[in-house]
Amino acid sequence: MEKDKELTSKKDVCEDVSSATKKEIEEQNKMLRNIFIGIGIFIFVILLVAFFINSVRHFEYKDVKFKIVEEGEIIFYNTAFPMFHSMTGEHIADYNFYIRNDPRKLEKVPFNGELVLLDNLVVNMTGDFHCDGNGIIAIANLVKLYEIIGTNVMKDENATCDSQGRYMFIQIQEGDETSIEQFGPACYNINVNNCEILEATERFMTETFVNINN
């Protein structure tokens, strides 16, 4: 009898230990599951934030891709387009351009006409557009863009709009409203009001990016 009781007691103890072990394993598994779920949620949130930041910094304007770049307190809007060898047609590199104004907001500058790109361009300017240094930046960027795409850029104060459309002609001048107006086959007045020369020239550049992209 005593042996039977002893065996029964040992059996009960084993069952209690087994039951306790199973409960501990279940609790540990539950804890591990919660940890993995927590890690998964954390990773998902990180990826979601990264995607949101990336989507904010990248956007398209008329199918042209732009990226927002911060340099200290200055914000630039960067776009790039491929450059090809004039003889072989081989892709050489991608050229990066940086403008100071959001191309989406540049639509506030009226562009009355249609942009026509030709092999030669005359850029003339009347008036002093120093504008705290913005005038120099604006003209340099505009000229550089057209040189990069293979246009022969000239300055000829005696030149005027060519009625036969043999070359592009840009006249940068003061105006009552910052705007761009076409007045010949490939002739444009870039009117600048209140030193908004960057807005005016970058509006013209943005239309050029769109034209090149298409």
VODO-852914 format. One record per residue: x, y, z of N, C-alpha, C in turn; residue in three letters. Coordinates in steps of 0.001 Angstrom, whole numbers, padded with zeros to 6 digits, always signed. Each point is the difference from the previous one (the first is absolute). Last residue first. Layout:
N
XYZXYZXYZALA...
This chain:
214
+010289+065464-073025-000990-000509-000948+000604-000332-001348ASN+002602+001947+003489-000485-001298+000478-000978-000633-000984ASN+001605+004406-000755+001062-000984-000218-000482-001398+000368ILE-002907+003574+000897+000142-000174-001437+001054-001065-000316ASN-000582+001312+004480-001179-000742-000465+000133-000325-001491VAL+003277+002764+001927+000119-001372+000511-001142-000864-000532PHE-000246+004558-000936+001026-000648-000819+000215-001435+000449THR-002828+002739+002483-000664-000357-001254+000972-000686-000940GLU+001787+001658+003942-000888-001125+000302-000742-000450-001256THR+002717+003866-000226+000795-001222+000089-000879-001224+000233MET-002019+004235+000093+000418-000320-001367+000803-001296-000021PHE-001157+001641+004152-001244-000400-000686+000323-000399-001431ARG+003420+001830+002502-000219-001408+000359-001335-000510-000535GLU+001143+004570-000629+000901-000855-000780-000210-001484+000321THR-002593+003167+002462-000267+000117-001431+000859-000960-000824ALA+000613+000345+004727-001302-000606-000300-000256-000010-001508GLU+003850+002224+001503+000132-001448+000161-001307-000705-000342LEU+000038+004709+000038+000682-000540-001172+000217-001509+000104ILE-002502+003909+002474-000344-001427-000032+000660-000680-001201GLU-000072+004878+001675+001197-000864+000099-000321-001498+000029CYS-003378+003438-000815+000422-000065+001400+001135-001000+000221ASN-001944-000801-004597-000525+001028+000893+000530-000236+001416ASN+000941-001540-005526+000365-000143+001401-000536+001183+000798VAL-000549-002937-005048-000276+001227+000736+000232-000220+001489ASN+001405-002153-004917-000065-000413+001403-000105+001283+000814ILE-001071-001346-005359+000301+001021+000981-000125-000623+001383ASN+000948-002393-005043-000666+000084+001298+000478+001222+000782TYR-000156-003113-005118+000455+001214+000687-000815+000216+001272CYS-000173-003056-004103+000769-000556+001130+000581+001152+000815ALA-003285+000930-003385+000077-001457-000156+000740-000689+001147PRO-001859+004579+001526+000473-000380-001321+000084-001504-000082GLY-001153+002292+004000-000438+001030-000938+000540-000248-001408PHE-001061-002149+005432+000560-000277-001312-000511+001071-000960GLN+000700+000176+005545-000918+000087-001138+000751-000246-001303GLU+000092-000209+005894+000707-000348-001233-001006+000052-001139ILE+000532+002412+005329-000694-000874-000952+000905-000296-001184SER-000908+003337+004597+000961-001044-000349-000709-001029-000874THR-001415+005239+000191-000329-001322+000537+001082-000978-000424GLU+000402+004467-001186-000957+000243+001088-000406-001306+000685ASP+004902+000489-002340-001408+000016-000373-000882+000249+001208GLY+005545-000296-002342-000887+000341+001107-001441+000042-000500GLU+003546-003241-002474-000263+001415+000202-000900+000218+001207GLN+002743-003626-003682-000307+000116+001427-000123+001483+000331ILE-000332-003233-004607+000242+001349+000499-000436+000055+001463GLN+001328-003889-004046-000547+000285+001328+000406+001405+000415ILE-000332-003587-004584+000364+001327+000484-000701+000232+001339PHE+001553-004154-003942-000787+000438+001153+000495+001374+000443MET+000337-001670-005208+000645-000121+001303-000968+000446+001092TYR-001399-000253-004494+001276-000686-000213+000784-000164+001298ARG-004609+001994-001483+000194-001084+000966+001277-000769-000187GLY-002018+004044-002252+000053-001263-000734+000276-001190+000924GLN-000107+004570+001491-001354-000335-000452-000045-001317-000760SER+003301+001871+003944+000073-000453-001398-001381-000488-000433ASP+001651+003717+003923-000742-001225-000308+000097-000322-001485CYS+004002+002840+001576-001418+000094+000349-000659-001322-000338THR+005368+002390+000830-000922-001022-000517-001422+000270+000483ALA+004012+002440+001280-000624+000504-001228-001020-000976-000569ASN+002726-000926+003833-000903+001093+000349-000701+000580-001220GLU+001995-004882+001223+000141+000966-001080-001021+001102+000231ASP+002171-004936+002056-000522+001290+000428+000290+000995-001100LYS-000619-005779+000273+000717+001217-000370-000639+001206+000675MET+000269-005924-000241-000550+001182+000661+000868+001216-000310VAL-001264-005175-001939+001031+001035-000129-000565+001311+000536ASN-001425-005211+001425-000391+001233-000685+001162+000986-000024THR-000387-004549+002177+000587+000106-001334-000382+001230-000790GLY-000961-001468+004683-000837-000762-000938+000451+000191-001448ILE+002276+002276+003537+000059-001437+000292-000814-000809-001006ILE-000118+004747-000120+001292-000502-000478+000094-001511+000191GLU-003744+002209+001732-000064-000107-001464+001323-000451-000602TYR-000254+000638+004702-000963-001017-000411+000015-000176-001513LEU+002536+003508+001879+000608-001315+000192-000928-001117-000459LYS-001607+004466+000050+000960-000212-001086+000614-001397+000089VAL-002850+001270+003490-000752-000084-001248+000923-000304-001171LEU+001930+000797+004223-000697-001293-000031-000765-000191-001310ASN+002166+004171+000777+000992-001077-000134-000683-001361-000112ALA-002670+003809+000883+000490-000003-001380+000979-001148-000226ILE-001660+000582+004414-001088-000308-000931+000491-000109-001431ALA+002977+001395+003474-000330-001432+000096-001030-000389-001050ILE+001075+004547+000385+001147-000738-000538-000285-001497-000007ILE-003190+002802+002025+000040+000203-001440+001114-000784-000657GLY-000573+000199+004772-000874-000970-000664+000031+000136-001523ASN+002260+002853+003396+000753-001111-000575-000845-001009-000753GLY-001820+003986+002005+000734-000699+001063+000736-001235-000515ASP-002115+002835-003249-000962-000639+000911+000688-000869+001071CYS+001146+002163-004635+000909-000566+001009-000795-000762+001055HIS-001113+002149-004584-000700-001007+000811+000961-000641+000995PHE-000714+004448-003591+000922-000582+000973-000768-000942+000912ASP-001072+001490-005395-000178+000313+001408+001012-000718+000869GLY-001294-002241-004511-000035+001445+000193-000260+000275+001471THR+001920-004318-003322-000573+000468+001255+000061+001523+000049MET+000380-004872-003457+000307+001401+000268-000697+000444+001275ASN+001432-004675-003078-000548+000473+001272+000456+001434+000219VAL-000541-003993-004159+000530+001299+000376-000697+000446+001280VAL+000921-004991-002754-000766+000832+000925+000740+001297+000274LEU-000347-004944-003363+000672+001249+000361-000919+000859+000850ASN-001408-004287-001598+001431-000240+000227+000746+001240+000471ASP-005267-000752+001224+000785+000019-001228+001485-000124+000342LEU-005447-000531+002238+001450-000138+000172+000696-000065-001365LEU-004834+002006+002261+000576-000610-001195+001516-000018+000165VAL-004850+000769+003113+001461-000033-000063+000459-000758-001235LEU-004593+003005+000783+000490-001376-000078+001511+000020-000155GLU-003862+003639+002329+000609-000446-001243+000431-001445+000088GLY-000524+003235+004058-000938+000196-001102+000677-000352-001318ASN+000428-000690+005472+000797-000306-001189-000965+000030-001182PHE+000095+001928+005527-000665-000330-001270+001008-000267-001125PRO+000498-000771+005353+000588+000871-001018-000617-000367-001350VAL-001131-002528+003680-000577+001327+000258+000588+001028-000971LYS+001517-004510+000264-001113+000194-000923-000707+001328+000233GLU+003579-001876+002701+000398+000927-001056-001103+000231-001024LEU-000139-003153+003687-000433+001347+000363+000371+001031-001058LYS+001300-004525-000469-001460-000020+000090-000553+001385+000317ARG+004719-000865-000063-000585+000119-001348-001523+000003+000003PRO+003304+001843+003898-000804-001192-000244-000676+000142-001363ASP+004634+002602+000992-001442+000084+000172-000686-001317-000332ASN+004778+000841-000430-000335+000443+001339-001500-000010+000285ARG+003245-003353-003244-000658+001296-000025-000483+000340+001402ILE+003657-003522-002783-000610+000400+001263-000626+001380-000164TYR+001907-004606-003103-000284+001422+000099-000725+000274+001309PHE+003310-004098-002562-000887+000468+001068-000164+001508-000042ASN+001241-004244-003666+000373+001327+000489-001038+000485+001000TYR+001985-004983-001883-001196+000758+000341+000438+001337+000583ASP+002723-003130-003792-000225+000220+001427-001347+000683+000196ALA+001473-002147-004202+001255+000382+000646-000178+000091+001513ILE-002378-002743-004392-000280+000720+001243+001302+000267+000736HIS-000317-000485-005442+000205-000758+001238-000272+000864+001220GLU+000044+001085-004852-001297-000143+000658+000087-000769+001300GLY+003476+001489-003370-000367-001411+000162-001396-000192+000594THR+001752+004470-000839+000325-000814-001167-000560-001420+000118MET-000486+003312+003493-000582+000573-001216+000229-000859-001242SER-000572-001725+005179+001078+000404-000907-000610+000451-001325HIS-002859+000449+004563+000426-000996-000980+001099+000573-000896PHE-002797+000637+005158+000793+000628-001054+000545-001086-000915MET-004480+000483+003722+001143-000695-000598+000688+000831-001073PRO-002496+002056+004446-000386-000577-001284+001232-000581-000666PHE-002241+001968+005132+001126-000450-000827-000538-000524-001324ALA-001259+003338+004756-000448-000908-001046+001206-000362-000847THR-001440+002674+005075+000943-000636-000914-000712-000872-001028ASN-000566+004316+003656-000828-000988-000692+000840-000547-001146TYR+001145+002520+005101+000140-000074-001449-000965-001066-000541PHE+000853+003266+004748-000664-001145-000633+000164+000103-001515ILE+002625+001976+004802-000412+000214-001391-000593-001286-000570ILE+002094+000603+004372-001321+000627+000008-000546+000230-001407GLU+003550-003665+000358-000133+000954+001097-001417+000537+000040GLY+000079-002488-003751+001394+000339+000287-000011+001085+001072GLU-003566-003866-002426+000233+001046+000985+001493+000170+000236GLU-003580-001983-004028+001319-000124+000625+000190+001186+000947VAL-003992-002887-003107+000267+001125+000893+001311-000258+000735ILE-001710-001762-005011+000351-000408+001359+000320+001249+000815LYS-002762-001672-004955+000743+000960+000802+000255-000585+001382PHE-001691-001421-005476+000258-000367+001391+000864+001049+000691LYS-003720+000189-004189+001412+000232+000304+000223-000258+001485VAL-004356-000138-002149+000793-001195-000299+001507+000207+000178ASP-003118+003434+001263-000185-000260-001430+000943-001097-000481LYS+001160+000643+004523-000690+001154-000580-000039-000201-001509TYR+000889-003128+004856+000073+000197-001444-000785+001245-000395GLU+002867-001888+004712-001290+000266-000639+000217+000161-001501PHE+002538-001073+005267-000020-000272-001426-001394+000274-000561HIS+000955+000557+004634+001196+000568-000613+000056-000220-001507ARG-003527-001839+002652-000062+001452+000150+001166+000649-000733VAL-000207-004673+000235-001044+000488-000895-000136+001512+000072SER+003006-002165+002953+000475-000121-001379-001012+000562-000989ASN-001193-000232+004530+001045+001008-000182+000494-000011-001436ILE-003059-003346+001197-000648+001313+000017+001012+001111-000257PHE+001564-004418+000488-000733+000148-001268-000641+001375-000093PHE+002086-001144+004027+001012+000173-001051-000661+000211-001357ALA-002772-001035+003643+000546+001356+000157+001020+000288-001103VAL-001716-004333+000190-001067+000925-000374+000487+001444+000074LEU+002825-003454+001520-000101-000027-001465-001045+000996-000492LEU+000403-000544+004656+001222+000596-000534-000057+000079-001520ILE-003481-002268+002166-000112+001444+000239+001214+000726-000576VAL+000052-004697-000097-001014+000516-000926-000131+001516+000122PHE+002754-002290+003052+000620+000041-001325-000957+000594-001022ILE-001707-000703+004312+001030+001043+000030+000655+000152-001371PHE-003069-003524+000646-000697+001295-000039+001007+001141-000051ILE+001743-004328+000549-000596+000153-001329-000702+001342-000159GLY+001668-001195+004222+001103+000308-000913-000523+000245-001410ILE-003122-001442+003194+000465+001358+000297+001117+000439-000923GLY-001498-004440-000268-001036+000900-000514+000417+001457+000209ILE+002740-003280+001866+000135+000008-001461-001036+000927-000641PHE-000283-000648+004653+001245+000718-000333+000167+000117-001508ILE-003575-002549+001635-000247+001428+000200+001223+000840-000347ASN+000438-004678-000098-000899+000436-001070-000260+001503+000094ARG+002445-002044+003424+000795+000105-001219-000841+000506-001163LEU-002219-000891+004028+000875+001155+000165+000842+000230-001259MET-002680-003823+000200-000860+001184-000108+000845+001269+000078LYS+002135-004082+000766-000363+000120-001418-000846+001252-000251ASN+001066-001039+004435+001193+000431-000712-000285+000199-001485GLN-003408-001786+002674+000220+001404+000338+001219+000555-000726GLU-000920-004565-000468-001048+000785-000664+000190+001494+000257GLU+002838-002999+002246+000317+000024-001438-001015+000840-000763ILE-000768-000733+004546+001133+000899-000178+000369+000136-001482GLU-003321-003072+001174-000503+001356+000206+001119+001013-000225LYS+001108-004555-000143-000802+000354-001158-000498+001439+000096LYS+002249-001792+003712+000929+000190-001112-000744+000432-001264THR-002492-001198+003832+000673+001280+000211+000934+000315-001160ALA-002106-004184+000004-000992+001064-000216+000632+001374+000129SER+002656-003696+001012-000267+000025-001435-000967+001124-000358SER+000846-000819+004533+001191+000565-000635-000213+000153-001498VAL-003346-002144+002428+000027+001412+000374+001186+000709-000674ASP-000374-004657-000507-001059+000663-000761-000001+001497+000280GLU+002929-002632+002459+000437+000049-001401-001005+000733-000869CYS-001154-000859+004501+001070+001004-000075+000475+000174-001435VAL-003085-003400+000879-000636+001316+000115+001034+001119-000121ASP+001568-004384+000104-000712+000223-001256-000637+001378-000011LYS+002057-001517+003922+001004+000349-001001-000653+000325-001347LYS-002816-001568+003394+000510+001320+000354+001035+000472-001012SER-001670-004368-000341-001042+000966-000362+000474+001420+000248THR+002781-003484+001378-000019+000072-001465-001009+001029-000477LEU+000164-000922+004572+001223+000693-000415+000046+000181-001508GLU-003479-002482+001865-000181+001418+000320+001214+000809-000477LYS+000235-004663-000407-001007+000525-000941-000196+001486+000222ASP+002772-002268+002995+000659+000138-001298-000943+000589-001032LYS-001752-001023+004190+000874+001171+000084+000722+000233-001315GLU-002640-003810+000354-000835+001198+000000+000870+001249+000000MET
